[in-house]
Amino acid sequence: MTQILSVEEILLLLKGTDVVLRMLQAQSEYRNIETTEEFNSSNDFNLLDVINTLGEVVEAIERFQSAQNPEGNGL
């Protein structure tokens, strides 16, 4: 069963994910793991890259919303 999400729900999920990732990044345990030699990824992205990318996606969606409704009345 596929659930249809509104733009507002998508933004809420992305912003919530951003908050959770920032909380994770702030944990010394996570920072210790990320600095070890054993921690690596195939594309050299780290958690901060993911957080920044989420922010860019949120900004793009908000720009889309503004372009769709220049009067600012929401979708």
N, C-alpha and C positions, 0 to 999 in steps of 0.2 A: 504494500500500500504506500503510495507516494503522497506526501503531504506538501501542499503548495504553501510556500512562505511569502509573506509580504516583504516589501523592501525594508520596512521598519523592523520586521523580525530578523531579517538578514543582518541589518546593521547592529541590532542588539546582540546577536550571536557573535559577530566579529568583534565588537567592542568588549564583550564579556571574555572572549578568548584572549584578547589583548591584556586585560586585567590579570587573568590567571597566569599568562606567560610572564608578565612583569613581576608577579609575586614569586614565581618559580625562579626567575633570574636573580631576584634579591636574596635568595637563600644561599648562605655560605656553602652548604653541602653541594648544591648544584654548581656553583662557581668552582669549587674544588674538583669536581668531576670534569668539568669542561676544560680545565687547565692541564689535565693529565695527558701524557703522551698517547695513551690508549684511546682517548676520546678523539674521534675524527669522523668526518662525513665525506661522502663521495664528491660533494660539490663545494666543500669548505664553507658552507653556511653555518652560522651559529644562531643561537636563540635571539640575539639582538637583531640579526638580519630578518628573521621571521617576524618579529614585532614591528620592525620598520615597514616591511612589506604589507602586513595587515593594515597598518596606518594608511599606506598609499591606496589600498583597495577601498577602505572606508572613505577616504577623500574623493576617490573617483566616483563612487556611488553617490556621495553627497553632491558632487558636481553634476552628475546625471540628473538627480532629483531637481536641482536648481534649473537646469536647462529645460526639463520637462514642464516645469511650472514656474515661470519667471516672476509671477506675482507673489510667490512665497507662501502659498496656501497649503502646501503639503500635497502628497499624492492621494 
